[in-house]
Amino acid sequence: LLWRDGQGPWQLATRTTLLHALVLQDLTPESPLGRLPPLPMPLVALAEGDYLFDALIQMTRLRVKRVVITRGETILGTLHLSRVLGLFSTHSHVLTLRIHRAGCEQALEEVAREQGRLAANLFAQGIHTAFLLRLMSAVNEQLIAKAFELTLPAHLHPHLCLLALGSEGRGEQVQKTDQDNALILTEALAWPDREADLARFNALLVKLGYPLCPGHVMVTNPDWVKTPHQWQQAIDHALIRADERDLLWLSTLADAHPVAGNPALLPPIATYLRESLAERTDILAEMARAAVAFHTPLTLFGRLEREPEGLDIKRGGLFALVHGCRLLALEAGIAATSTLERIEALIDSGRLSREYGSNLGEAFRLLMRLRLRSQLERGESRVAVESLTSAERDLLRHSLHLVKKFQQWLALHFRVRQ
């Protein structure tokens, strides 16, 4: 039952809500609906034309069982989790509920072991790449947030913001990769056991299947744990020095996404980073060198290279797309962190044409899907050309040609000498 008091927010009364009101709150059937307790969080709404998979992702991320379907300002009805799960034979919502209920590290480890099977099942069902990335990112986020909850003292949570960086920060991680995380602390926070607590957190992530980062981009490294003022100072210093390590540091920070603690601590830092970089076209040009440096695995005649160990399409394709779109978004002051959202925002802002942006998005999806299939089937990130169908080889060749043209356009746009 959907209802509201005058022009107030819409409220949802379920059978359970009404039974609790009658039995536990001493209300009667004649009591007005206005005496029902308010919802603990606002109703989650989706538009009539949204995908059912969007509903599943929202339910998974927010741990809710119902979403409201709207047409403009009109509410058409509600959609229940059971109806969505009846259409998708996945267990993502069950998995996140188990994560939420895990009361110890061992219980969380047991749930983490099932995560890989979920990705394989979704991929085998032919789930659209963009939806697969978003859903698995939501599950990863829940897992890391629970590890944060189990290892760091609860009274500190409002004073901390855990950041996911890299592919997890962009929402593009399906298979577990190296840890890439950072932390924002409120000013003058007293935390005597900080080193031990953060070491325990990183150790639990290792048990959950996230290996330590070889570059030490982790909260156990003091360089990645700062107050808001210290983060802004670090951005200023990186822009002044602007050596290779500073440019990599700025690129990494640009993908930061809050996963646990107090998310309100991140926006001022992210805004400061975007505004600082938007004014430094010289820095963006230096950062763009990395996007145009890697060779796409195409022969002189435009055919796919036949490397014995397979094509490294992350190095030869995905990196240029991800990093190039990141730089264009920073230049435009766009807040989105995922590559596909950045492309859409660049189209909406007129920085990319609709046709060109759509082609870049399709190339990104194809490269991600081929790489993920190779990881699931062969345990290898490189793609074996001989394992592809003729149509897939044609699409891959076309996508890599598009990446090569994108690199050339980036070099012209940022005035990079190759």
C-alpha positions, 0 to 999 in steps of 0.5 A: 500500500502506497500512501502519503499525508497531503504533499508529504513524501510517499510512504509504503505500508506492507502487510508486515508493517500493518501487523506490527502496527496492530500488535506492537504499537497498539494501533487499531484498524480505525487508526489513521495511516499517518500514525504509522512510523516513517520509513527508515530510508526514502523509497527507491524509485525507477522510471517505467522505461528502466531495465529490470536489471537496474531494479536488481542492482538497486535492490542488491546495493541498498538491500531493499525488497521493493522499488517504486515504478514511476511515469513522470510524477505518477507512481504506477506501482511497486516491484518486489524482489521475488518477481525480479528473481523469478526472471533472473536466476541469480543469487546476488541479493541472497549473497549480499544479505549473507554479507550483511549478516556475517558476524565474524571474519570466517563467515565473511570468508565463506560468502566471498568464496561464492562470489566468483561462481556468481560472476561465472553464472551471470556471464554464462547467462549472457547478461549484458556487460554493463549490467554485469559490471555494475552488479558485481561492483555492488557485490564487491562494494558490500564485501569490502564495506563489511570487512571495514565494519568487522575490523575497524572500531564502530565509533570511528566510522563517522570519522572515516571514509574508505575509498576504492580506487582503480577498477573497483573505484570505476565500478569495472571490477568483476574478477578480484584484483589487487587491493587499491584503497585509501582513507580520509580521516576527519581533522585531529582524529584520535586513533591510537591503534590506527596502524594495527586496525588498518593492518587487520583490515588489509589482512582480511581483504587478502583472506577474501581474495584481494591480494596486496597491491604491489605498488602499496596503494593501500590504507596500510601505506600512510601516503594513502591515509590523510585528512581532507586538508592533507589530501588537498595539500598533496594534490597541490604538491603533485601539481607542482612537482608533476613527475611521473609518479605524481601524474600516476597518483593524480590519475589514481585519485581521480577514480576514487569512490566511497565504499564505507564510513562517511561518504560526505568526506570525499566530495570536497576533495574530488571537487578540489582535484577536478577544479585544480586539474581543469585549469592545468592543461599542461598537466593533462597533456603530460598525463595523456602521454600514457594513453597514447603510448601503448601499441594496439595489437594490430599489424601494419596491414590492420589485422590482429596480431597473432601473439603465442601467449594471446593479445593483451587487450588491457594494455593495447586497448582498454587502458587507452579508452579508460585513461583517455575518457578519464582525462577528458572527464577531468578537463570537463569537470565531470564527476562520474568515475566509471568509463561508460558514465564518463562517455555518456557525460561527455556526450551530454556535454557536447565534448563527444558526438553521440555516434562517436561516444556510442562507438567508444562505449561499444568498443569498451564493452566488447574488450571487457567482455572478451577479457572477462571470458578469457579470465573465466574460461582460461584463467588468463587475461590475454585473449587467444585470437584462435579461440574467437569466432570470425564475427568476434575477430572482426568486431575485435579488429574494428574496436582496436582500430577505433582505439587507435584512432582515439589515441590519435585524436587524444594526441591532437586534442591535448597537443601531445608530441609522439 
